[in-house]
């Protein structure tokens, strides 16, 4: 099974469907609370945009997301990993952070790798747009 990670800060939500199409993937929103100041990154909007390709996985969210000085604390890593592994499809793990190294999705990525999964960071969303032409 293949997994990807990416952050949406500074990105255009309109690119997201093409990105998922490019990888043949579903989206796992791994924010503990799928809210945003930006309307287009809120759970309800993403569900409308992506329909059944959008899945919120609070278990993989960082319980300390509101305190950047606090250590990363994944809500329930084992349950979250079992859930996304059960999907038997390519999964893109999404959160807000632009930089993987300072984000809780790095913890999730490393846990998946320890379980033998291939995981890659999607840094350039434009690759999906280029595949359409």
Secondary structure, DSSP 8 states (H G I E B T S, - for coil): -EEEEEE-TT--GGGHHHHHHHHTEEEEE--SS---SSGGGSHHHHHHHHGGGEEE-GGGSBTTTT-TTS---BS-HHHHHHHHHHT-SEEEEEES-S-GGGSHHHHHHHHHHHTT-EEEE---THHHHHTT-
